[in-house]
Amino acid sequence: MSAIINPDENNYRDTITTVEKDGSRKWIFAKKPKGWFYNARTVTSIIYLLVFFGLPFLQYEGEPLFMLNVVERKFIIFGLHFGVQDLIVFGLAMLTFVVFVVLFTVVFGRLFCGWACPQTIFMEMVFRKIEYWIDGDAQQQRNLKNSGWTTQKIKKRILKHLLFFLVSFAISNTFLAYIIGMPALKKIITEPLTAHILGFFALVIFTFVFYAVYAFFREQICIVACPYGRLQGVMLDKKSILVAYDYVRGEPRGKMSKGKPEQSNTNDLHEDGSHCTGKCNNCTKIHEPVLVAEPEVKELGDCIDCKACVLVCPTGIDIRNGTQLECINCTACIDACDDIMVKVHKPKGLIRYTSEDMIVHKKKARITPRILAYSAVLLILIGILSFTFMSHSVVDASILRTPGQFYQEHPDGTISNLYNFKVANKRNKPMDIHFILHNTNGKIELIGHEKIEVPVGGEKQGQLFIRIPLRSIHEKKSSLEVDIFDGNELITTSKTTFMAPVN
C-alpha cells in the first residue's frame, strides 16, 4: 500500500463545492450511480411522478380531488372543501408540518431531501436521466462541454434543452392545475388566448422558471436557496441517522498497490571499500536490484481513496469530510462505495445510514427508545391532523341568539326568540338549506327569506325567529337543537339556547 493521503480536514469548510476560487460557478458532472439504493429511489420516484401528474385529473362529484386555489381562497383536499372559515385547520396543519420537519430531521436527517423532495426527484430522476441519455456519463459530458461547436454537439444541445423545456412545460401545466383545477386549465389551452391572458402568462412564467431551475440553477437550489438545508445544521445531533462515512473503519485511508519499486542494494561496496548508496557521483559499479521491505507504517483503513463517492455526488462534496449542508442524502455515495468494497473484497457499509454515535461506538443501526419516542410523536401529530380532516364538516353553520334581544310573548301563547344564522357551503354543489327544530314542539320563521340557497364555496347569513308554545317550556333558559337540512339530507345539528318566562 502507498503512503497515506491526509487532506486538509478543514479546507472544505472554507468554500462550497460549486464555486471556484475566483468566485465563478463550478459545474458539477456527477457520474451516473448504480446500485440497490439508486434502484429503490427510481421506483419511489416513478410512484411519486405518477401521483404528481395524475392527481389533478382525478375528480369527485364534478370537482377536483385536490386543489389549492389561493387566488379565490378555495381549497379542496381529497374531496373536502376548505375556506377562510377553516384557518384553524390550516394553522394546525402548519404546526404539524413544522414539528414533523424538526422531529423527523433530528431522528432521520435529510431523508426527505433524498427520497421525497420534488427538486431532487425531478433533477436526479428526470432531467439528469435525460442528460445521461443524450450527453453520456460524467466524463463524456465534460468532454462535450470542452469540445468545439461541432454538428454533433449542436444537435445534442438542441435535443437536450428541447426535452428540458417540454418537461418543464408539463410540470408547469400540472402545477397550475393544482391551483386552478384541470377544467380551468383546459379552457386556457383550448379557448382563444385573449379570453385567458392572465392564465397564459402564468403558464409561460412557470415554464421558464422550471426550465431555468433544472437546466441551469440545478443543485444550487439545495445549496443556497432551500431553507431546509440551512436548518439541518441546528437540528442534527450525534444520534441523528443520516448518510455518513465510517471514519473509524475507513481511516487512515490509502491507495492499494502491489509493492515498492525496486531499489539498489545499499550494502554493495566500492573498490576502495566504501559503502555504495546508489546515489554516488561518477559511480560505475553495477548494482544488483533487490526488493526491500516497506518501512513499517500504521495499518490502513478500508477506504482506498478511490474517490468514487465524490464522483457520483450531485452536489460535488466529499462525504468523507463529514456532514455538510450540501449533502442531500441521495445515497449515491453509498452505492458507489459498496460497489468498490465488493471489488476489493471488503465488507459493504463503509458509507451507510448511520449516526456519529454509532460510528464512534461501533454500533449497527438499530431502533432505539429515542427513535421510537420521536416516531410516536410524529404519528400522533399525523393522526390528529388526519382526524381533523376526516371529521371535517361539509357545512359550517351556526345559529346564535341575537345579543341584547329578549324573548317576546305572543297572544297565541307562544314565546319567540330572535337568532342570527350563518351557513357556509363547503360542498362541491349548491345547497338548498332549511331548518327544523330537533325534538321540540315549535316552528322557525325566516326573516326576509323564503328559502336559503348557498352556492358552492359561498355563505349566507341572516335572521330568524324560533317560536315555542309556553306550555312546552319548563326552564327560563333551556337548550335547543336545530337540524340543518340540504334538501332532504340532514347536514348538521346546531345547538343554541332559548329564553322564556318561567311557566
PyMOL commands that set and color helices and strands:
alter all, ss='L'
color gray80, all
select helices_A, chain A and resi 11-14+36-57+84-108+111-115+118-135+138-146+151-180+182-190+193-217+220-225+227-235+247-250+308-311+319-321+332-343+356-360+369-390+470-472
alter helices_A, ss='H'
color red, helices_A
select strands_A, chain A and resi 59-60+63-64+66-69+74-77+80-82+242-245+263-264+289-290+351-354+395-401+408-409+414-425+431-437+443-447+452-454+459-469+477-486+489-499
alter strands_A, ss='S'
color yellow, strands_A
deselect
rebuild
show_as cartoon
